[in-house]
Amino acid sequence: MTTPILLIIVMVFTAGCNVMFEEKEYTEEEKQMMAEAREVIKEFNYSLYMADSEDELKEAINNTWFNADEVYESIVDTYKEAKAMDYKDMDIDISEELLVANEDHTLFTYTALVEVSLTGIDDQVSKYDHKNDYQFKKADDGSYKLEKIGEKDDE
């Protein structure tokens, strides 16, 4: 008698786990939003480490952020430190994506793990990764720009 009850409990638990860990199905519009978010994140990171000048950095920040002046002022020192490292190449890999959007898709939060590999002129590779919540807002031109980046606490 106990075996059938245990079997039923295991089946119910397994079915619940499958639903809990099932991957979300995104609409075509949401997939496009995710693709655009990836490109914005790549452009922002690339400019921070690889822009040839502060003007190029500023242009990339204007392309990717709503509050561009404020963001530029907050990262210009990081850019100068990166330029001093003299990186010659950069690779960005984005995974563990999740998108949550409002009904009219004018705002969304995109959560992702961003892994960055930077190669110096001495061929030394530096790697780092971070998982963040990227908050996007639709701009007047129909593109999406960052409003805020918040660290994701998975612990």
C-alpha positions as CSV (number, residue, x, y, z in Angstrom):
1,M,0.0,0.0,0.0
2,T,2.9,2.4,0.8
3,T,4.6,1.8,-2.6
4,P,1.6,3.1,-4.7
5,I,1.4,6.2,-2.5
6,L,5.1,6.9,-2.8
7,L,4.9,6.4,-6.5
8,I,2.1,8.9,-6.8
9,I,4.0,11.4,-4.6
10,V,7.1,11.0,-6.8
11,M,5.0,11.4,-10.0
12,V,3.4,14.6,-8.7
13,F,6.7,16.0,-7.5
14,T,8.3,15.2,-10.9
15,A,5.5,16.8,-12.8
16,G,5.7,19.9,-10.6
17,C,9.5,20.1,-11.2
18,N,9.1,19.9,-14.9
19,V,6.7,22.8,-15.0
20,M,8.9,24.8,-12.6
21,F,12.0,24.4,-14.7
22,E,10.4,24.5,-18.1
23,E,11.9,27.1,-20.4
24,K,9.7,30.1,-21.1
25,E,8.4,30.5,-24.7
26,Y,8.9,34.0,-26.0
27,T,6.9,35.7,-28.7
28,E,8.7,36.9,-31.9
29,E,8.5,40.5,-30.6
30,E,10.1,39.4,-27.3
31,K,12.8,37.5,-29.1
32,Q,13.5,40.6,-31.1
33,M,13.7,42.7,-27.8
34,M,16.2,40.2,-26.4
35,A,18.3,40.4,-29.5
36,E,18.3,44.2,-29.3
37,A,19.2,44.0,-25.6
38,R,22.2,41.8,-26.4
39,E,23.4,44.3,-29.0
40,V,23.0,47.2,-26.6
41,I,24.9,45.4,-23.9
42,K,27.7,44.4,-26.3
43,E,28.0,48.0,-27.6
44,F,28.1,49.4,-24.1
45,N,30.8,46.9,-22.9
46,Y,32.8,47.2,-26.1
47,S,33.0,51.0,-25.9
48,L,34.0,50.8,-22.2
49,Y,37.0,48.7,-23.0
50,M,37.8,49.2,-26.7
51,A,36.7,52.7,-27.8
52,D,39.6,54.6,-29.4
53,S,38.7,57.9,-27.8
54,E,36.5,59.5,-25.2
55,D,34.4,60.9,-28.1
56,E,33.8,57.4,-29.4
57,L,32.9,56.3,-25.8
58,K,30.5,59.2,-25.5
59,E,28.8,58.3,-28.8
60,A,28.3,54.7,-27.8
61,I,26.8,55.8,-24.4
62,N,24.4,58.2,-26.3
63,N,23.4,55.2,-28.4
64,T,22.7,52.9,-25.5
65,W,21.5,54.9,-22.5
66,F,18.7,57.4,-21.7
67,N,20.7,59.3,-19.1
68,A,23.9,59.3,-21.3
69,D,25.7,62.3,-19.7
70,E,25.3,60.9,-16.2
71,V,26.4,57.4,-17.3
72,Y,29.4,58.9,-19.2
73,E,30.5,60.8,-16.1
74,S,30.2,57.7,-13.9
75,I,32.3,55.5,-16.2
76,V,34.9,57.8,-17.8
77,D,37.5,56.9,-15.2
78,T,36.9,53.1,-15.8
79,Y,37.4,53.8,-19.5
80,K,40.7,55.5,-18.8
81,E,41.9,52.6,-16.7
82,A,40.9,50.2,-19.4
83,K,42.7,52.2,-22.1
84,A,45.9,52.1,-19.9
85,M,45.6,48.3,-20.0
86,D,45.9,48.6,-23.8
87,Y,43.5,45.7,-24.7
88,K,43.7,44.6,-28.3
89,D,40.7,42.3,-28.5
90,M,37.5,41.6,-26.7
91,D,34.9,38.8,-26.7
92,I,31.5,38.9,-25.1
93,D,29.3,35.9,-24.5
94,I,25.7,36.3,-23.2
95,S,23.7,33.4,-21.7
96,E,21.1,32.6,-19.0
97,E,18.7,35.1,-20.5
98,L,15.3,36.1,-19.1
99,L,12.9,38.8,-20.3
100,V,10.0,40.3,-18.4
101,A,8.1,43.1,-20.3
102,N,5.1,45.2,-19.6
103,E,2.0,44.7,-21.7
104,D,2.8,47.3,-24.4
105,H,6.5,46.4,-24.5
106,T,7.6,49.9,-23.7
107,L,9.6,48.7,-20.7
108,F,11.3,45.5,-20.0
109,T,13.8,43.9,-17.7
110,Y,16.4,41.6,-19.3
111,T,18.4,39.4,-17.0
112,A,21.6,37.8,-18.4
113,L,25.0,36.4,-17.5
114,V,27.6,38.5,-19.4
115,E,31.0,36.9,-19.8
116,V,33.8,39.2,-21.0
117,S,37.2,38.1,-22.2
118,L,39.8,40.9,-22.8
119,T,43.1,40.2,-24.6
120,G,46.0,42.5,-23.9
121,I,48.8,43.4,-26.3
122,D,50.9,40.8,-24.5
123,D,48.2,38.2,-25.3
124,Q,47.3,37.9,-21.7
125,V,43.6,37.2,-21.3
126,S,41.5,38.7,-18.5
127,K,38.0,37.3,-17.9
128,Y,35.1,38.4,-15.8
129,D,31.4,37.7,-15.7
130,H,28.4,39.3,-14.1
131,K,24.7,38.5,-13.9
132,N,22.6,41.7,-14.0
133,D,19.1,42.9,-14.4
134,Y,19.2,45.4,-17.3
135,Q,16.2,47.7,-17.4
136,F,15.3,49.0,-20.9
137,K,12.8,51.6,-22.1
138,K,11.6,52.2,-25.6
139,A,13.0,55.4,-27.1
140,D,11.1,57.8,-29.4
141,D,12.8,56.2,-32.4
142,G,11.5,52.8,-31.5
143,S,14.8,51.4,-30.3
144,Y,15.4,50.3,-26.7
145,K,17.9,52.0,-24.4
146,L,19.2,51.2,-21.0
147,E,17.7,53.1,-18.0
148,K,19.4,51.1,-15.2
149,I,21.6,48.2,-14.5
150,G,21.0,46.3,-11.2
151,E,23.1,43.5,-10.0
152,K,21.3,40.2,-9.8
153,D,21.7,38.4,-6.4
154,D,21.5,34.7,-7.0
155,E,22.7,33.6,-3.6
